[in-house]
């Protein structure tokens, strides 16, 4: 091949001569080498955070969510109390921080969302699409949790002049087995003394030798001889084995449930008997779900500008509430017992691999690695932002918040243990059971219960909306970046935002039905568990082994003004973190059990459907790769196409997300020439520019 390029002067004529059998001549006219065009006026420039604090608070709001409050404390109780903090801290150090740092650098360097960022290796663009599916499905059921919380918050703030609706058993939603917390406490205390608890006889505890007592002597005038006679009758029925007659005599409530339990399941959810009876959406829940999506839209209506202001509240307010609840909890009787249970380690539990597996899973999902959110949030950073410092602050902040919320929860669990006369392991709950049953039970025994309930549910709302804002912003960023020439114009980004929320609202309506809890549990079990581990593993392998760990470290050094990056990150990213994810995935797979909620075991068809959804979430990884290979109309072998598509796209590079749409096509005539040629065997090309940047020569080797 030969070229004639004039060395001096303005833009010159360039002639490409190719000396093979397909000899042809291509000539670019002088005007082809015009300077890059300015973006059209209607195109929206990429936004940036108003300051470093906005990014940090956004990441904290994204990472610190409902799981920190209602999942982590339960894992501590389950896995040896304070001993669990050791594997948790270890996994945070060797898995959480490296993944957080990698995703922060990846998004910050390219200034693009989780789909477009894979121009670093176009063959694996499907990883970005899988991230989007994980985030989308997760947002559908996560916002349903916020809809329930909104209903509880509304009921709490409207009860200041009266009492909370879940404090009484005299309600339409009580099927007859309702029992107040105080009554349960007295019953348990009576049972520990070996007595018969007789609800039918003024809630008396029937004991031998005149030791019987009444819960409240003002409710009856039973004398000691009468109580002794009642005890004799109960003892006789018990010794004869006539259980049903004894239960009628005592007024025993079959499988008693607290008012808050019945309120949640029978009033809020109107829960059915299973998937076969989903029913129709409840209008109250539909309204709350719609309101939750409206709040998300309002927080993102001006993009990261409005989101950056909203996160100041959503990230800081929960800490204020946690502190208030912790101080109040420390004043309650039994709180020290709860803290002792939380912090005193059971060292023998460290030998159990399940403890380490739970710690790794908690860290992985708490920091939302593999969801694409960190990539999207960091894409709005300044190029030279200190990504390592941010990763450390967010990771340690998330871990510290988990411990802090655990202290608050175990204070009230200790109090509840004291009130109900039960050991802590008998009252501890996680998930929805903690938020919508246990804590409402607790506040009913406190003075000013509507105030404490309002405070608690306000905290859950801010935690949840902080995560939802980042989730939806991730979806919007990905779509607007991938189709920037279409969506990044005028008010179209707002239209994309509203469209995402509307579709998610419609798809979330099954969660508002009488069987909605089962739908939500199915999504939670399958959409965002095993599939996220696969996405996270693929992300690590592609960045470190395909794109290249050394090349990625060079990119990071470029953001650090050329300062080198420790090579230790290379080995952590390439070897240690992937091995941990494989171990966690294996642990997750072998520990899979049939899905269930309370005493209802899901039908096998439901678990099969969940498994299909889980596979569909990761299908874009091989699917998009196959499509891109097919799309290359070239005679080269498949493996050659794979190698070509594994290399960075010509648009990949520093801050590519801040380039206007059509930038490369308009400003790079050589790239335009290249795009018109058949693929080469090597995919190699050589760039050389004249001193004024007016001409570029592309050399391609044909087979």
N, C-alpha and C positions, 0 to 999 in steps of 0.2 A: 504494500500500500504506500502511496506517496501523497503528500499534501503540499499545497502552496498557500502559505499564510504570510501576508505582509507584516513586517515587524513593527513598523512605525505608523503613526498617523491615527486617524479615527477608525471607525468601524470599516472593516475591509471585506472584500469578496473572499469567500472560502470555497475551494473546490475539493471534493473528496474523490480520490481515484481508488478503485478496488481492483486488484490485479488477479482475480480468480476467474473461474469460468462464467460467473454471473456478473461480468464487468458491467458496471453502470456508473454514471456520473451524476452526482447530486450537487446542486449549486444553491447556496443561500445568498439571497440578495442583501445589500447593506442594511436595509431597514429591519431585517430579521433580528439583528443584534441590538435592538433598542433596549434601553434601561428597563429594569423591572417596573411593571405598571403598578400604580397605586391602587389599593383596594377600592372597589366601588363605594360611593358614599353611603349607600344603604346597608352595607355590610357592617355587622357589629364586631368591634374589636374585642379580643379576648380580655376578660376582666382579670383583675388581680386582687388579692386580699388588701384591705385597708391598712394592715400592719401585721407584724409577726404574731401578735397576741390573737388576732382573729383566726389565724390558721391553727394555732395551738389549742384554742378553746373549741374550734370546730372538730379537731381530731379527738380531743377529750370527750366531747359530747357524743361523737360517733362511737368511740371505744367503750366509754362508761355508759352502760345501759341497764335495762331491767335485770339482766343476768347477774350483775354485780350485787344486786340487793337480794334477789330471791333464788339464785343458783349457788353462788360461791359459799355463803354461810352453810347451806345444806351439805355441800361437799366436804367442808371442814368437819362438820358433825359426823358425817358418814365415814370419813377416812382418817380418824385418829386425832381430831382436834388440832392442836398446835403443830403436831408432827406433819400435817398436810402442808404447812407453810414452807417446809424445806423443799419438797419436790416442786411445789408451785413456783418458788423463787428460782429454782434451777431451770425449770422450763421457760420461765420468763426471760432469763439471762441468755440461754442458748438457742431458743426457738423464737420467742416473741420479739425480742429486740432485733435480731438479724432480719427477720421478715419485714418488720416495720421499717427498718432502715432501707432495705432493698426497694420496697414499694414506694417509699418517699422519694428516693433518688430517681427511680424510674419515671415517675410522673413529673417530678420537678425538672429533670433534664429535657424531656421532650415537650413539656407544657401541653400535654394532650390527655384525653380520657382513656379509660381501660380498653377501648377497642382500637382506636387509632394508634395507641402507643405500640401496638404489635407490628407496626411497620419496621420495627427493629428486626423482625423475622416474620415476614408476611405469611409464611406457611402455617404459622401457629396463631393466626388472628382469631381462631375459634376459642382460644383461651379467654379472650376479652368478651366474646359473646356468652360464654359460660358464666363468667363473672356477672354479666348483666342479668342472666336468667336467675342466678342465685339471689342477687339483690332484689329482683322483681318479685319472685315468689316469696322471699322473706318479708318484703314490705307488705304483701297482701295480708298475711296473718299477723304480722307485728302491729299493724295499725288496728286490727281487730282487738288486740289487747288494750290499745289506747282507747278504743270505743267503750269497752267495759269500764275502764278507769274513769273516763269522762262521765259515765252514768253514775258511778259511785261518788265522784267528786261533786256532781250536781246534787245528789241526794244528801250529801254531807253539809254543803253550804246552805241548803234550804231547810236544814233541821235545827238551826241554832235556836229557834223559838220553841222547839219541842224536843223530840227524841229521835234518834236514828231508827230507820225502819227495820233494822235487823236486831233490835234489842228485845223484841217481844215474840212470844209464841202464839199470840192471839191474832193471827192473820190468815188471809185466804190461802196463802201458799203453804200453810202448815198442814201436812197430811195426818198428823196425830202422833208422830214420834219426836216432836220437838222437846228439847230439854235445855233450860237455861244453864249457862256456864257455872253459876253459883250452885245450882242444884247438882250438877255433875261433880263439882268439888266435894260437896257434902256426901254424896253417894260414894265417891272414891275413898273418902276419909272413913266412912262407916265400914266399907268393905275391908279396909286395912285392919280395922279393929275386930274383924270376924263377925260383924253384925248383919242383920237384914235391913235394907233400906226400904222403908214403906212409904211410898209417895201417897198411897191411898189413905194413910193415917197421919195427916199433917206433917209429911216429910220427916217422919221419926226414924231414928236408928235403934233397932231393937237388939238389945244385948242381954246376956244372962246376969243374974245376981244384982238386979236393980241398977245396972249401969246404962240403961237405955237413955236416950236424949232426943230432944226435939231440935230441929234446925232453927226454928223461931218460935219460942214459947208463947208469943203473943197471938199466934195463929190457932192455938187450940188450948184446951185446959185439961189435957190428959194427965192423969196422976200416975205415980210410979207403979202402983198395983195394976192399973190398966195396961201400962206399957209392958209389964212383966207377963200379963195374960196374953197380950198380942205376940210377945216373943215365944211363948210356949206354943201358941197355935202355929206360928211360922216354922218353929223347929220341928213340930210334929209333921207338918206337910212335907218338909224337906227330908226328914228321915224316912218317910213312906215312899219317897221318890215321885210324888205327884207334882211334877214341875209346873204343868199348866195351871193347876189349881193354886199353887204357891204364887205364881206370877199374878193371877187375878187378885189374890188376897193382898199382895203388896202393892198392886197397881204398877207393876213393872212396865216400863216403856221398852218395846222391842226395838233394838238397834237405835238408840237415841242419837239424835243429831242436833247440833247447836243451831240457834236461829240464823246465824250468818251463813252456815252451810246450806240450810234450806232456802234462805233468801237468794243466794247466788245461783243455786241449781234450779230451784222451782220458780223463782220470780224473774231474775235477770236472764237466765238462759232458757227457762221452761224446757229443760233438757228432756229429750226423748229416750227411748230404750235402746237406740242403736242406729246404724246407717240405714236400716230398712225403713226408718220413720224420720226422715229429715224434716218434713213439714215445710211451711212457708216462712219467709223472713219475718221477724218481729219488727214492727214499725219503729219501736223505741230504739232498737239496736241499729236499724238502718239509719235513723236520724243521727245517732251518735257516731256511726262510722262516717257518714257524710260530713259531719262537723269536724272530725279528725282530719279528713283529707283537705277540707277548706283551710284549716290552720296550717297545714304543710304548704299549701299554695301561697298563703299570705306571707309566710316566712321566706319563701323563695321567689316572690313576685319580681324582685329586682336582682335576681341572680345572687352571686356571692356577696354583693354589696349589702343586701338585706339579710341574707343568711349570716354574714359575719357579725351583724349587730344582734341578731336573735340569739346566737350561741353564747354571748356574754351572760344572758339570763339562764339559758338552758344548761350551761356548764357550771355556773356558780351557785344558783339557787339550791340545787340538791345538797350541796355541802352545808349550806346554812340550815336546811331542814334536818339533815342527818345529825348535825351538832346539837340542835334543839332536842331532837328525839333521844339522842344519847344522854344528854344531861338529865332529861326527864326520866329516862330508863334507869339511870344510876340511882335515882331516888326511890325506886320501887323495891319492895321486899322480894328477895330471891334473885336480884340482878347479879350479885357477886357470884352466885352459884352458876349462873349462865355464862359469865365471863370466864370462870374457872374451867368450865366444860369446853369453851372455845379455845383457850390458850394452852391449857395443860396438855402436853403431848403424850400420845400412846406410842412409844418408840417401836414397839413390835410391828406396828402397821406399815413401817417403812419397808419391810421385807415383802410386802404384798405388791406385785406388779400392777394390780388394778389401781392402786393409789397413784402411782406414777402416770398411768394411762389417763386417769381422771384429771390430773394436774395438767398434762399436755393438752388435753381436749379443752379444758377451761381457758388456758392461755390462748390457744389457737383461735377459739371462737370469740373470746372476749375482745381481742384486738381486731377481730374481723379480717384476718389475713385471708386473701383469696377472694374477697368480695368485690374488689376493685375500688372501694371507697377511698382508701388512702391514696391510691394513684390519682383519682379524680380530684381530691382535695389538694394534694401537693402540686397538681398541674397549674394552680393559680398562684404558686409561690414565685418570688423573685429568683432569678437563675442562680445567684450566688448565696442563697439562703443556707444556713448551717443545718443541713438535714440530719446529721448525726445527733446534734443537741436536741432537735425536735423529737426524734425517735426515742431518745432516752427519757425525755420529759413525759411524753405520752405513755410510754410503756410502764415506767415506774409509777406515774400518776394513776394509771388504770389499776395496777396491782395494789397500790396503797389505798385506793378507794374501795377495793374489794375487802381489804382487811378492816377498814374503818366502818363500812356498812355491816360487816360481820359482827363487830363489837356492838353496834346498835341493835341488830336483830337478836343477838344472844342475850342482851340485857332483858328484852321483853320476853324472850323465850324462858329465861329464868323466872321472871315474874309469873308467866303463865303456868309454868311448872308448879310454882308455889300455890297459885290460886286453885288449880285443878287437882292438886295433891297427886301429881303424877311425875315420874322421872322425865327429864328433858327429852330423851330419845322417844318418848311416847307422844310428845306434843310438837316436835320439830316437823316442819313441812317445807317443800320447795315449790317453785313455780307459782301457778295460779292459786294453789292451796294456801301459800303464805300471804299473798297479796289480797285475796278476796274472801278468805275464810278465817285464817288464824289472826291476822292483824285486826280485822273488824271485830272479832271476838274479844281481843285484848282491850280495844278502846272502850267497849261497852262497860268495862269495870273501872274506868277512869273518870274522875270529875271532868266536866266540860268535854265530854266525848265527841260532840260534833266538831269542835275545834281541832282535836288531835287527828280525827279522821280526815278532815279537810286538808290538814298539813301533810299527812302521809300521802294522800292521793294526788295532791299538787306536786309533791316530789316525784312520784311515779310518772306523772304527765310530762314534767320537764325532762326527766331522763329519757323517756320514750320518744318525745318529739325531737330531742337532740339527735338521736339516732336516725329517726325518720327523715329529718331534714337532710342529713348527709346521704342517706340511701337514695332519696329521690333526686338529689343534686347529682349523684353518680350516674343515674339513668339519663338525666337530661344532658349532662356533660358528654356522655358517650355518644348519644344520638346526634347532638349538635356538632360534635367534632367529626364524626364519621361522615355526615352529610352537611358540612359547613356551608357549602355554596347554596344549599337549599334552606337550611334552618337558621343560620346565623345572619338573618336580615330583618331589620325592622322589629316588629312585635312577634315574629315567629318563635323565638325562644320561649316566650310566655305561652304561646299556643302549644308548643311541645310539652311544657310543664303541665298544663291543664289536661292535655290528652293522656299523658302518663297516669295522672291521678284519677282521671275518669275511668280509664280501662281497669286500673287496679281496684277501684271502688266497685265496679260491676262484677269483677271476678271474685271480690271478697264477700259478695252477698250470700253465698252458701254458708259462710261462717256466722251469719245472723239468724239462721234457721234454728229449729229446736235441736237439730243434730249438729249444729255448728261447732260445738266443742270437739266432736270427733273429727270433723274436717280439719280443724286447726291443728289438732294433735298429729294427724297424718302428715300434714304439710311440714310441721316442725320436725317430725321424726325422719323424713326422707329428703326433703328439698334442700336442706341446709346443713347436712351432717357429712355423710360419706362423700357426697359429690364435691363439697368444699375442699376436703382433703385431697381429692384427685386434682382439682384445679390448682391448689397451692403447690402440690408436687410438680405438676406440669410447668407452672410458672418458674419455679426454682431451676428445673432442669433446662428449660429453654434459655433462660437468661445466662446461666453459668456455663452450659455445655454447648449450646448452639450459637447463641450470640457471642458468648465468650466472657468468662469471668475477668480476664485481663482487660479486654476492651471495655467492659462495664466499669471496672475500677478506673480506667483512664477517663471515662465520662464523669465519674464522681470527682476525680482530681481536677477536672476542668471546672466544675462548679465550686471547687475549693481554691480557686485562683492558682491552680497548678500545684498546690501542695499535695504530696503523695498520700495515698491511703494505705493503711496497714494491710499487709498481705494476709493477715489472719482471717479477714472477712472472706477472702477467696475460698479458703478451706472450710470455713463454717458453712458458706452458701453451697459449695459444691458437694460436700460430703456429709457433714454432721446434721444439718437441718433436714435434708432429704431423708436420711436414715431415720430420724425421729418421726417424720411424717409417715413413712412406711410402717414404722412400729405402731404408731397411733391408729393408722388405718386398719392394720391387722387386728389390733386390740378391739377396735370398733366393730369389725366384721364378725369376729368370733363371739362377741358378747351380745350380738343382736338377738332380741327376743320378740315374740309376737306382740304387736302394739296393743295397748290396753289403756283404758281410762277408768280410774276407780275400780269397780268390780266387773266392768264390761270389757271383755276381750274382743278385739276387732276380728271380723271374719277374714278368712285367708284371702279372699278377693280384694279386700281393702289393702292388705300388705302387698299384694302383687301390684295393685295400682300404684302404691307408693314407690315400690321398686322401679316401676316403669318411669315414673316422674323423675326419680333420681338419675336414671340412665339418660333420659331426655335432656336433663340439665347439662350433662357433660358431652352429649352427642356432637355439639358444634366443634369440639376439638378435632376429632377425625373428619367430621363432615365438611367443615370449611376447608380443611387441608385437601381433601379429595376434590372439592369443587375447584380450588385454585389450580390444582394440577391439571384437571380436565380443561380448564379455561385456557391454558397455554396451548395454542394451536401450533404445535411444533413437532418435527419428527424425532427430536431427541429422546433418548430413553427416559423412563420414569425417574430413575435415580438421579439423572442429570437435572431434571426439572426440580426434584426435591432439593438438590444442592443449591440451585439458583434461587428458589423461593425461600430458602433458609437464610440467605444473605440479606442484609438490610436494604430496604427500599431506597431508591435514590432521593426520596423526600425525607428519609429519616435523618435526624440530626438535632443539633442544639436548638431548643425553643421552636421546633417546627410548628407547634400549635399556634404560635403567634404570627405565622406567615399568613397573608391573605389567601383566600380561595383562588386557585388558578395561578398561584405565584410561580410555580416551577414551569408550568406550560408557557406562561407569558414571558418569563425572564431567562429561560435556558433553552436556546434554540438547539443546542447539542442534544439535550434530553429529548426535545421534540423529534429530532432526527432519529435518535436511538429507539424511541417508542415505535417508529414506523418500520424498523428492521426486524427480520426473523431472529429468534433466539439463537445465541451462539453456544458452542460446546463448552466454552470455558466461562462465559458470562463476564469476561474481563473487559475492562475499558480503561482508557488512560485519559486523564483530563490535563489539559495544559491551557493556560490563559495568557493572553497578551498583557502587557503591563497595565493597560487601562481596563482590563476585564471585558473587552469588547468581543473577543473571539474565543472559542473553545473548540478543540479538535477532539473528536471521538475516534478511537481506533478499535475496530472490532475484528476479531478473527473468526472467519467462517470455516465451517467444516469443508 
